[in-house]
Amino acid sequence: MSSDAGSKPKKRKRSTTPTTKESTKKKSIKSASTPVPTNVLLIDNGGDTLKYGILGLHKNPESMPNITARLRHQLTVLVGDEIHSVQPTQLVNTTRSLERGCITNLGNQVQVWKRVLEKLRIQVPVRTEAAEAFGWKLSRQTANKKAPLYFPQQMAVVIMVCPLCPRSIMEQVISIWFNDFGFSHVGLLTTSAFGAVPTSTECCCVVDMGWSATQVVPTYQQKIIGPIRRQPLGSRHLVGLWKYYCSYRQWNLMDAEFLMKDVHRLLAYVALDLRGELDTAQRTILGKRPFDREFVLPDYQTIARGFVRLTPWLKRIEEEKQQQKKEEKQRKKDAEDVVSDDADIRKTKKESLDEDRGEGVDKDDNTTDIDAEKSDEDVDSEDETDDQRRKRLLKLKAEEERRQREIEAERQTLMVSVERFTIPEVIFQPSDAGLERKMASLPRVIVSAIELCPSIYQSALYETIRIVGGACLLPNLKERLYRELRQLAPTNCDLKLDFASDPV
């Protein structure tokens, strides 16, 4: 007998693998913890402006400055659109969240995101690490006695990031939206790929003219297919040139960034004939050039925001032209009235002759003479009253115009002349902004990005060049860019530029 005969049989260990019923139960529990989102929040993180909206509910997305500000010698922090409550804006120190298109100040960006959720009435958790660090309180959220309309556990958020964004930044963004804001689903999307429009060829070359730089991204089926080209010029550099030139020539406006942004938005344009514009500026004195304008600076008492007006010389010429048009219109109207009066006179004469033949001439003549004398007396008395009233109104109008001229003469103005087109010219000649001479212009950057793509996509990319971003709002940019690209692109390729209706 073997020694193993008397030993007890070993017990079989119970399998740790769950049965099919248990596994399906656990899967159902796990899927129930992450329900399907009912709404999707879309956020475009721009360097200067943040755009946001809920898909399907907001047809026109809202926007706010992607900055925080703090009043000097105070601890109060103004976030996003709250900065507009302070006038003048030179009294605040601003902090931006992005640098060169990437988020570099996450603490600042979290506060702006929280402001977006408050505007959309989405519940913000107050028991997270971010809430404790920034001191978020529920009382501020319910200060207006408005209950939240949406809950983050039932929503998804899609964040737009720049191309080639570092993975470490994207992981931190995802962690913040999951852990600090409590959203159930978080997605990231490349800004340039989102700007691509569907076409018959499914190819699109997106040119994103943003705040910090201009990026050219070739796409196929909204996926990047080629090298990304970047021109380190954006709206920030143009506004900086406005501040430098205006401060050097007239007023010190180096701290007035918001004011210079208004000047750039209202006055800047791309010259279609740069040499002709410069020749006109050389032959004509300042104030008489056709492109000269005055920007009235706000005094924050009677004027909260600056506006544009013509120079005195151009204003006088414009008034003379309007007066000539008015006189010509009046002459045409008088000529038409004379023709109609002649017809009426002939008609009345014919009617009076018919009446005279039937009723007698003497009686009618006496009555008409008496009626004419009475009507003349009435007209004289009425004319005298109307004349006095007219003189009084003219006197009041002249006094009001004189007072208005005195007020306008006392206002501070910024004379803007050749800066209107020489500053945007750096898009086509970057060396004018002090950059390296070997740096390519925007048309050359676009052509370079397309030529480095596979040859089967190149002709289709030339046909669908889509321009987005705030810097593409410059007048005449489309015409000038098309002319420059036509000289560089192959002659056998069709060239089409598509500017977004709402590029910001």
C-alpha positions as CSV (number, residue, x, y, z in Angstrom):
1,M,0.0,0.0,0.0
2,S,1.2,3.4,-0.7
3,S,1.6,6.0,1.9
4,D,-1.0,8.2,0.1
5,A,-3.8,5.8,0.6
6,G,-4.6,6.9,4.1
7,S,-4.2,10.6,3.4
8,K,-7.3,12.8,3.1
9,P,-8.3,13.9,-0.3
10,K,-7.5,17.5,-1.0
11,K,-10.3,20.0,-1.4
12,R,-10.7,21.7,-4.6
13,K,-10.3,25.5,-4.3
14,R,-13.3,27.5,-5.3
15,S,-12.9,29.4,-8.5
16,T,-12.6,33.1,-8.1
17,T,-14.0,33.8,-11.6
18,P,-17.6,35.1,-11.3
19,T,-20.4,33.4,-13.0
20,T,-22.1,34.8,-16.1
21,K,-25.0,36.1,-14.0
22,E,-22.7,37.9,-11.6
23,S,-20.5,39.4,-14.3
24,T,-23.5,40.8,-16.2
25,K,-24.8,42.3,-12.9
26,K,-21.5,44.0,-12.3
27,K,-21.4,45.3,-15.8
28,S,-24.9,46.7,-15.5
29,I,-23.9,48.4,-12.3
30,K,-20.8,49.9,-13.9
31,S,-22.7,51.2,-16.9
32,A,-25.4,52.7,-14.6
33,S,-22.8,54.8,-12.8
34,T,-21.9,56.7,-16.1
35,P,-25.2,57.5,-17.7
36,V,-25.4,58.8,-21.3
37,P,-25.1,62.6,-21.3
38,T,-28.2,64.6,-22.1
39,N,-26.3,67.8,-23.1
40,V,-22.9,68.6,-24.5
41,L,-21.0,71.7,-23.5
42,L,-18.6,73.0,-26.2
43,I,-15.8,75.3,-25.2
44,D,-13.3,77.0,-27.6
45,N,-10.3,78.1,-25.5
46,G,-9.0,81.1,-27.4
47,G,-6.0,83.1,-26.3
48,D,-8.0,86.3,-26.1
49,T,-11.7,85.2,-26.2
50,L,-13.4,82.1,-24.9
51,K,-16.4,80.9,-26.8
52,Y,-18.9,78.5,-25.2
53,G,-22.4,77.1,-25.7
54,I,-24.5,74.0,-25.3
55,L,-25.0,72.0,-28.6
56,G,-28.5,72.0,-29.8
57,L,-29.7,74.8,-27.4
58,H,-27.4,77.7,-28.3
59,K,-27.4,78.5,-32.0
60,N,-25.1,81.5,-31.5
61,P,-22.3,80.7,-29.0
62,E,-21.6,83.3,-26.4
63,S,-18.1,84.7,-25.6
64,M,-16.2,86.3,-22.8
65,P,-12.5,87.5,-22.3
66,N,-10.3,84.6,-21.4
67,I,-8.6,86.6,-18.7
68,T,-8.8,87.4,-15.0
69,A,-8.1,90.9,-13.6
70,R,-7.4,92.5,-10.3
71,L,-7.8,96.1,-9.3
72,R,-4.6,97.7,-8.1
73,H,-4.0,97.5,-4.3
74,Q,-7.1,95.2,-4.0
75,L,-7.7,91.5,-3.6
76,T,-10.9,91.3,-5.6
77,V,-10.5,89.1,-8.7
78,L,-12.6,89.9,-11.8
79,V,-13.1,86.9,-14.1
80,G,-14.1,86.9,-17.7
81,D,-16.9,89.4,-18.5
82,E,-16.7,90.9,-15.1
83,I,-13.8,93.1,-16.2
84,H,-16.2,95.2,-18.3
85,S,-17.7,96.5,-15.0
86,V,-14.5,98.5,-14.4
87,Q,-13.9,101.8,-16.3
88,P,-11.3,102.6,-17.3
89,T,-9.8,99.2,-17.9
90,Q,-6.3,100.7,-17.4
91,L,-6.9,100.5,-13.6
92,V,-6.7,96.6,-13.6
93,N,-3.8,94.2,-14.0
94,T,-4.8,91.4,-16.3
95,T,-3.6,87.8,-16.4
96,R,-4.0,85.5,-19.4
97,S,-4.4,81.8,-19.3
98,L,-2.8,80.9,-22.6
99,E,0.6,81.5,-24.1
100,R,1.3,80.6,-27.7
101,G,-2.0,78.8,-27.9
102,C,-1.3,76.4,-25.0
103,I,-2.7,76.7,-21.5
104,T,0.1,77.8,-19.2
105,N,-1.8,79.0,-16.2
106,L,-4.3,76.3,-15.2
107,G,-5.3,78.1,-12.0
108,N,-6.4,81.1,-14.0
109,Q,-8.1,79.0,-16.6
110,V,-10.1,77.1,-14.0
111,Q,-11.6,80.4,-12.7
112,V,-12.7,81.3,-16.2
113,W,-14.3,77.9,-16.8
114,K,-16.1,78.2,-13.5
115,R,-17.5,81.6,-14.6
116,V,-18.7,79.9,-17.8
117,L,-20.6,77.3,-15.8
118,E,-22.2,80.0,-13.7
119,K,-23.4,81.9,-16.8
120,L,-25.0,78.7,-18.2
121,R,-26.4,77.9,-14.7
122,I,-24.6,74.6,-14.5
123,Q,-24.1,73.4,-10.9
124,V,-20.5,73.8,-9.7
125,P,-19.3,71.4,-7.0
126,V,-18.1,73.2,-3.8
127,R,-16.4,70.2,-2.1
128,T,-13.5,69.6,-4.4
129,E,-9.8,70.5,-4.2
130,A,-10.2,73.4,-6.6
131,A,-13.2,74.8,-4.7
132,E,-11.2,74.7,-1.4
133,A,-8.2,76.3,-3.1
134,F,-10.1,79.2,-4.7
135,G,-12.7,79.5,-1.9
136,W,-15.8,78.7,-4.0
137,K,-19.0,79.0,-2.0
138,L,-22.5,77.9,-2.8
139,S,-23.9,81.3,-1.7
140,R,-22.3,83.0,-4.6
141,Q,-23.9,80.6,-7.0
142,T,-27.3,81.1,-5.6
143,A,-27.0,84.8,-4.9
144,N,-29.6,85.6,-7.6
145,K,-31.9,82.9,-6.3
146,K,-31.7,81.0,-9.5
147,A,-31.6,77.2,-9.2
148,P,-29.1,75.4,-11.6
149,L,-30.7,74.2,-14.8
150,Y,-28.1,71.5,-15.5
151,F,-26.0,69.1,-13.5
152,P,-22.5,68.1,-14.6
153,Q,-23.1,64.4,-13.8
154,Q,-25.6,64.4,-16.8
155,M,-23.4,66.4,-19.2
156,A,-20.4,66.0,-21.4
157,V,-17.9,68.7,-22.2
158,V,-15.7,69.0,-25.3
159,I,-12.6,71.3,-25.0
160,M,-10.9,72.7,-28.1
161,V,-7.1,72.7,-27.8
162,C,-4.4,73.8,-30.2
163,P,-2.6,71.3,-32.6
164,L,0.3,69.5,-31.0
165,C,-0.7,70.4,-27.5
166,P,1.5,68.7,-25.0
167,R,0.1,65.5,-23.5
168,S,0.8,66.7,-19.9
169,I,-1.5,69.7,-20.4
170,M,-4.3,67.6,-21.9
171,E,-4.1,65.1,-19.0
172,Q,-4.4,68.0,-16.4
173,V,-7.4,69.5,-18.3
174,I,-9.2,66.1,-18.3
175,S,-8.5,65.6,-14.6
176,I,-9.9,69.0,-13.7
177,W,-13.1,68.5,-15.6
178,F,-13.6,65.0,-14.1
179,N,-12.6,65.6,-10.5
180,D,-13.2,69.3,-9.9
181,F,-16.2,70.0,-12.1
182,G,-17.7,66.5,-11.9
183,F,-18.6,66.0,-15.6
184,S,-19.3,62.4,-16.7
185,H,-17.7,62.7,-20.1
186,V,-14.7,64.8,-21.3
187,G,-13.4,65.1,-24.8
188,L,-10.6,67.1,-26.5
189,L,-10.8,68.4,-30.1
190,T,-8.2,70.1,-32.2
191,T,-9.4,73.7,-33.1
192,S,-8.2,73.6,-36.7
193,A,-9.7,70.2,-37.4
194,F,-13.1,71.5,-36.1
195,G,-12.8,74.5,-38.4
196,A,-12.7,72.3,-41.5
197,V,-15.8,72.3,-43.5
198,P,-17.1,69.1,-45.4
199,T,-16.6,69.4,-49.1
200,S,-17.0,67.0,-52.1
201,T,-13.2,66.2,-51.9
202,E,-13.3,66.0,-48.1
203,C,-10.1,68.0,-48.1
204,C,-9.7,71.4,-46.3
205,C,-6.7,73.6,-45.5
206,V,-7.6,75.5,-42.3
207,V,-5.8,78.8,-41.7
208,D,-6.4,79.8,-38.0
209,M,-5.4,83.4,-37.5
210,G,-5.6,83.5,-33.8
211,W,-4.5,85.8,-30.9
212,S,-0.9,84.5,-30.5
213,A,-0.1,83.0,-33.9
214,T,-1.4,81.8,-37.3
215,Q,-1.5,78.1,-37.9
216,V,-2.0,76.4,-41.3
217,V,-3.4,72.8,-40.9
218,P,-4.2,70.6,-43.9
219,T,-7.0,68.1,-43.2
220,Y,-8.7,65.2,-44.9
221,Q,-12.0,64.0,-43.5
222,Q,-11.3,66.5,-40.6
223,K,-8.1,64.7,-39.7
224,I,-4.6,66.2,-40.0
225,I,-2.8,64.8,-43.0
226,G,0.3,66.9,-43.4
227,P,2.8,69.1,-41.5
228,I,1.5,72.0,-39.5
229,R,3.0,75.3,-40.4
230,R,3.0,78.2,-37.9
231,Q,3.5,81.9,-38.4
232,P,4.3,83.6,-35.0
233,L,2.1,86.6,-35.8
234,G,-1.4,87.2,-34.4
235,S,-3.7,89.9,-33.2
236,R,-1.6,90.3,-30.1
237,H,1.3,91.5,-32.1
238,L,-0.8,93.9,-34.2
239,V,-2.3,95.4,-31.1
240,G,1.2,95.7,-29.6
241,L,2.3,97.7,-32.7
242,W,-0.7,100.0,-32.4
243,K,0.3,100.7,-28.8
244,Y,4.0,101.3,-29.7
245,Y,3.3,103.7,-32.7
246,C,0.5,105.7,-31.0
247,S,2.5,106.1,-27.8
248,Y,5.6,107.2,-29.7
249,R,3.8,109.8,-31.8
250,Q,0.9,111.2,-29.6
251,W,-0.3,109.7,-26.3
252,N,1.1,107.2,-23.9
253,L,-1.2,104.3,-24.5
254,M,1.1,101.4,-23.6
255,D,-1.2,100.3,-20.8
256,A,-4.4,100.8,-22.8
257,E,-4.7,97.3,-24.3
258,F,-8.5,97.3,-24.5
259,L,-8.6,100.7,-26.0
260,M,-6.0,99.8,-28.7
261,K,-8.0,96.7,-29.5
262,D,-11.0,98.9,-30.3
263,V,-8.8,101.1,-32.5
264,H,-7.5,98.1,-34.4
265,R,-11.0,96.7,-34.8
266,L,-12.5,99.9,-36.1
267,L,-9.7,101.4,-38.2
268,A,-7.3,98.8,-39.4
269,Y,-7.5,97.5,-43.0
270,V,-5.3,95.7,-45.6
271,A,-4.1,97.9,-48.4
272,L,-4.7,96.6,-51.9
273,D,-2.2,99.0,-53.4
274,L,0.4,99.7,-50.7
275,R,2.7,101.8,-52.9
276,G,-0.2,104.0,-54.1
277,E,-1.3,104.6,-50.5
278,L,2.2,105.6,-49.4
279,D,2.5,107.9,-52.4
280,T,-0.8,109.6,-51.4
281,A,0.5,110.0,-47.9
282,Q,3.8,111.5,-49.1
283,R,2.0,114.1,-51.4
284,T,-0.7,115.1,-49.0
285,I,-0.4,116.8,-45.6
286,L,-1.7,115.1,-42.5
287,G,-5.4,115.6,-42.0
288,K,-6.3,115.9,-45.7
289,R,-5.5,112.3,-46.7
290,P,-8.5,110.3,-47.7
291,F,-7.7,107.6,-45.1
292,D,-7.0,109.9,-42.2
293,R,-9.4,109.5,-39.2
294,E,-9.7,110.8,-35.6
295,F,-10.4,108.3,-32.8
296,V,-12.1,110.1,-30.0
297,L,-10.8,108.9,-26.7
298,P,-13.3,108.1,-24.0
299,D,-13.4,110.3,-20.9
300,Y,-15.5,107.8,-18.9
301,Q,-17.9,110.5,-17.9
302,T,-19.9,111.4,-21.0
303,I,-18.2,108.8,-23.3
304,A,-17.6,105.3,-22.1
305,R,-16.2,103.9,-25.4
306,G,-14.2,105.6,-28.1
307,F,-15.5,106.2,-31.6
308,V,-14.2,107.2,-35.0
309,R,-14.9,110.5,-36.8
310,L,-13.6,112.3,-39.9
311,T,-10.9,115.0,-39.7
312,P,-12.2,118.6,-39.9
313,W,-11.0,119.0,-43.5
314,L,-12.6,115.7,-44.7
315,K,-15.8,116.5,-42.7
316,R,-16.1,119.8,-44.5
317,I,-15.7,118.2,-47.9
318,E,-18.2,115.5,-47.0
319,E,-20.7,118.2,-45.9
320,E,-20.2,120.0,-49.2
321,K,-20.9,116.8,-51.1
322,Q,-24.0,116.1,-49.1
323,Q,-25.2,119.7,-49.7
324,Q,-24.7,119.4,-53.4
325,K,-26.6,116.2,-53.5
326,K,-29.4,117.8,-51.5
327,E,-29.6,120.8,-53.8
328,E,-29.6,118.6,-56.9
329,K,-32.4,116.5,-55.4
330,Q,-34.3,119.7,-54.6
331,R,-33.9,121.0,-58.1
332,K,-35.3,117.8,-59.6
333,K,-38.2,118.0,-57.2
334,D,-38.9,121.6,-58.1
335,A,-38.9,120.8,-61.8
336,E,-41.4,118.0,-61.2
337,D,-43.6,120.4,-59.2
338,V,-43.5,123.0,-62.0
339,V,-44.7,120.4,-64.5
340,S,-47.5,119.3,-62.2
341,D,-48.5,122.9,-61.4
342,D,-48.8,123.8,-65.1
343,A,-51.1,120.8,-65.6
344,D,-53.2,121.8,-62.7
345,I,-53.4,125.4,-63.9
346,R,-54.6,124.3,-67.3
347,K,-57.1,122.1,-65.8
348,T,-58.5,124.8,-63.4
349,K,-58.7,127.3,-66.3
350,K,-60.7,124.9,-68.3
351,E,-63.1,124.2,-65.4
352,S,-63.6,127.9,-64.7
353,L,-64.4,128.7,-68.3
354,D,-67.1,126.0,-68.3
355,E,-68.6,127.4,-65.1
356,D,-68.6,131.0,-66.5
357,R,-70.5,130.0,-69.5
358,G,-73.2,128.4,-67.4
359,E,-73.6,130.8,-64.4
360,G,-72.4,134.2,-65.5
361,V,-69.1,135.9,-65.3
362,D,-69.8,139.0,-63.1
363,K,-71.1,137.3,-60.1
364,D,-68.4,134.7,-60.0
365,D,-65.7,137.4,-60.4
366,N,-67.0,139.4,-57.4
367,T,-67.1,136.4,-55.1
368,T,-63.7,135.1,-56.2
369,D,-62.2,138.6,-55.5
370,I,-63.6,138.7,-52.0
371,D,-62.4,135.1,-51.3
372,A,-59.0,136.0,-52.6
373,E,-58.7,139.0,-50.3
374,K,-59.8,137.0,-47.2
375,S,-57.4,134.2,-48.0
376,D,-54.5,136.7,-48.5
377,E,-55.2,138.2,-45.1
378,D,-55.3,134.7,-43.4
379,V,-52.1,133.7,-45.2
380,D,-50.3,136.9,-44.1
381,S,-51.2,136.4,-40.5
382,E,-50.2,132.7,-40.6
383,D,-46.9,133.4,-42.4
384,E,-46.0,135.9,-39.7
385,T,-46.5,133.4,-36.9
386,D,-44.6,130.7,-38.8
387,D,-41.8,133.0,-39.5
388,Q,-41.3,133.9,-35.9
389,R,-41.4,130.2,-34.9
390,R,-38.9,129.3,-37.6
391,K,-36.5,132.0,-36.5
392,R,-36.7,130.8,-32.9
393,L,-36.1,127.2,-33.9
394,L,-33.1,128.2,-36.1
395,K,-31.6,130.2,-33.2
396,L,-32.0,127.2,-30.9
397,K,-30.4,124.9,-33.4
398,A,-27.5,127.2,-34.0
399,E,-26.9,127.5,-30.3
400,E,-27.0,123.7,-29.9
401,E,-24.5,123.3,-32.8
402,R,-22.1,125.8,-31.3
403,R,-22.3,124.1,-28.0
404,Q,-21.7,120.7,-29.6
405,R,-18.7,122.0,-31.5
406,E,-17.1,123.4,-28.3
407,I,-17.6,120.0,-26.6
408,E,-16.0,118.1,-29.5
409,A,-13.1,120.6,-29.7
410,E,-12.3,119.9,-26.0
411,R,-12.2,116.1,-26.4
412,Q,-9.0,114.3,-26.7
413,T,-8.5,112.6,-30.1
414,L,-6.0,110.2,-31.5
415,M,-5.0,111.0,-35.1
416,V,-4.6,107.9,-37.2
417,S,-3.2,108.0,-40.6
418,V,-0.8,105.5,-42.4
419,E,-0.9,103.2,-39.3
420,R,-4.3,102.0,-40.6
421,F,-2.7,99.9,-43.3
422,T,1.0,99.7,-42.5
423,I,0.4,97.8,-39.2
424,P,-1.6,95.0,-40.9
425,E,1.0,94.8,-43.6
426,V,3.2,92.8,-41.3
427,I,1.0,89.8,-42.2
428,F,2.6,89.9,-45.7
429,Q,5.9,91.4,-44.7
430,P,6.9,90.1,-41.2
431,S,10.2,92.0,-41.3
432,D,8.3,95.3,-40.8
433,A,7.5,94.1,-37.2
434,G,11.1,93.6,-36.4
435,L,11.1,89.8,-37.1
436,E,13.7,87.9,-39.0
437,R,13.9,88.7,-42.7
438,K,13.9,85.0,-43.6
439,M,10.5,84.5,-41.9
440,A,7.9,83.7,-44.6
441,S,4.7,85.7,-45.2
442,L,1.3,84.2,-44.7
443,P,0.8,83.3,-48.4
444,R,4.1,81.5,-48.5
445,V,3.3,79.7,-45.3
446,I,0.0,78.4,-46.8
447,V,1.7,77.3,-50.0
448,S,4.5,75.6,-48.0
449,A,2.0,73.6,-45.9
450,I,0.1,72.4,-49.0
451,E,3.2,71.5,-51.0
452,L,4.5,69.3,-48.3
453,C,1.3,67.2,-48.3
454,P,0.9,64.1,-50.6
455,S,0.4,65.1,-54.2
456,I,-3.0,63.5,-54.4
457,Y,-4.4,66.0,-51.9
458,Q,-2.7,69.2,-53.1
459,S,-5.1,70.4,-55.8
460,A,-8.1,69.7,-53.5
461,L,-6.5,71.6,-50.7
462,Y,-6.0,74.7,-52.9
463,E,-9.7,74.6,-53.8
464,T,-10.8,74.7,-50.1
465,I,-8.7,77.1,-48.1
466,R,-10.8,78.1,-45.1
467,I,-9.8,81.2,-43.0
468,V,-10.9,81.4,-39.4
469,G,-9.8,83.4,-36.3
470,G,-10.3,86.9,-35.1
471,A,-7.5,88.4,-37.2
472,C,-9.2,87.5,-40.5
473,L,-11.9,90.2,-39.9
474,L,-9.6,92.8,-41.5
475,P,-11.2,94.5,-44.5
476,N,-9.7,93.7,-47.9
477,L,-7.8,90.7,-46.5
478,K,-9.6,88.2,-48.7
479,E,-8.8,90.1,-52.0
480,R,-5.1,90.7,-51.0
481,L,-4.6,87.1,-49.9
482,Y,-6.1,85.7,-53.0
483,R,-3.9,87.9,-55.2
484,E,-0.8,86.9,-53.4
485,L,-1.7,83.2,-53.4
486,R,-2.5,83.2,-57.1
487,Q,1.1,84.3,-57.8
488,L,2.5,81.4,-55.8
489,A,0.1,78.5,-56.4
490,P,0.4,76.3,-59.5
491,T,-1.4,77.6,-62.5
492,N,-3.2,74.3,-63.1
493,C,-4.9,74.4,-59.7
494,D,-8.1,76.3,-58.9
495,L,-7.8,78.6,-55.9
496,K,-10.8,79.3,-53.6
497,L,-10.8,81.1,-50.3
498,D,-13.6,80.6,-47.8
499,F,-13.9,83.0,-44.9
500,A,-16.1,81.9,-42.0
501,S,-19.2,84.0,-41.4
502,D,-18.4,84.1,-37.7
503,P,-14.7,83.5,-37.5
504,V,-14.3,84.4,-33.9
